[in-house]
Amino acid sequence: MTDAAPESMTDEERADEQAQLAKEIGEELTDAFIAYVRGDVAFDDLTFGVFDALSDLHVIAGGNYELAGDDEDDDHHHDDDDDDEPFDDENEEKTSSAPR
């Protein structure tokens, strides 16, 4: 995510986009919770992922974001990313730039 929501969007379009992003965050959390219950994710990683998701949700709710294209995804990686972690950087809008 970057600094500002697109100015050309109507309030209704922005609200729809924010609702869709919130649903995607919810789906990510569901996947993470299931992975934790199955023992695939450590509690510490789950805790960070939930905090990261809530931080993203706060930014989205405030409208202070801009969706990044696929070519910009390389700009957002954490030093200790793990491919098995359900909170990955496949979709920029699902992650924040908060340090780990």
C-alpha positions in Angstrom: 0.0 0.0 0.0 1.1 3.5 -0.6 -0.1 6.9 0.5 -3.5 7.8 -0.9 -6.7 6.2 -2.3 -7.4 7.1 -6.0 -9.0 10.5 -6.2 -11.1 9.5 -9.3 -13.2 6.9 -7.3 -16.6 7.8 -6.1 -17.4 7.3 -2.4 -19.5 4.2 -3.3 -16.7 2.7 -5.3 -14.2 3.4 -2.6 -16.6 1.8 0.0 -17.0 -1.3 -2.2 -13.2 -1.6 -2.7 -12.6 -1.2 1.1 -15.3 -3.9 1.8 -13.6 -6.3 -0.7 -10.2 -5.6 0.8 -11.6 -6.3 4.3 -13.1 -9.6 3.1 -9.7 -10.6 1.7 -8.0 -9.8 5.0 -10.7 -11.9 6.7 -10.0 -14.8 4.4 -6.2 -14.5 5.1 -6.9 -14.6 8.8 -9.2 -17.6 8.4 -6.4 -19.4 6.5 -3.9 -18.5 9.2 -6.1 -19.7 12.0 -6.6 -23.0 10.3 -2.9 -23.3 9.8 -2.3 -22.6 13.4 -4.8 -25.2 14.6 -3.1 -27.7 12.3 0.3 -26.9 13.8 1.6 -25.4 10.5 2.2 -21.9 12.0 3.8 -21.0 15.2 1.8 -18.8 17.7 4.4 -16.0 17.4 4.0 -15.9 13.6 0.2 -16.0 13.9 0.3 -13.2 16.4 2.4 -11.0 14.1 0.2 -11.9 11.1 -3.0 -10.9 13.0 -1.4 -7.6 14.1 -0.2 -7.0 10.5 -3.7 -7.7 9.1 -5.3 -5.3 11.7 -2.8 -2.6 10.8 -3.7 -3.0 7.1 -7.4 -2.9 8.0 -6.9 0.3 9.9 -5.2 1.9 6.9 -7.9 0.7 4.5 -10.7 1.9 6.8 -9.0 5.4 6.8 -8.9 5.4 3.0 -5.2 6.3 3.2 -3.9 3.8 0.7 -3.3 3.0 -2.9 -3.2 -0.5 -4.4 0.1 -1.4 -5.9 0.5 -3.2 -9.1 2.2 -6.6 -9.4 5.4 -5.0 -10.6 5.6 -3.0 -7.3 5.3 -6.1 -5.1 9.1 -6.5 -4.9 9.3 -3.3 -2.8 7.5 -4.9 0.1 9.3 -7.9 1.7 10.3 -8.7 5.2 13.8 -9.9 6.0 12.6 -13.1 7.6 9.8 -14.1 5.2 9.0 -17.8 5.2 7.3 -19.5 2.3 5.1 -21.6 4.6 3.8 -18.5 6.4 0.2 -17.7 5.4 0.8 -14.0 5.6 2.9 -13.6 2.5 3.4 -10.8 0.0 1.5 -12.3 -2.9 -0.9 -9.4 -2.8 0.5 -6.0 -1.7 -2.9 -4.8 -0.4 -3.0 -7.6 2.2 0.3 -6.6 3.8 1.6 -3.5 5.5 5.1 -2.1 5.7 5.2 -2.5 9.5 8.6 -3.9 10.5 8.7 -7.5 11.9 
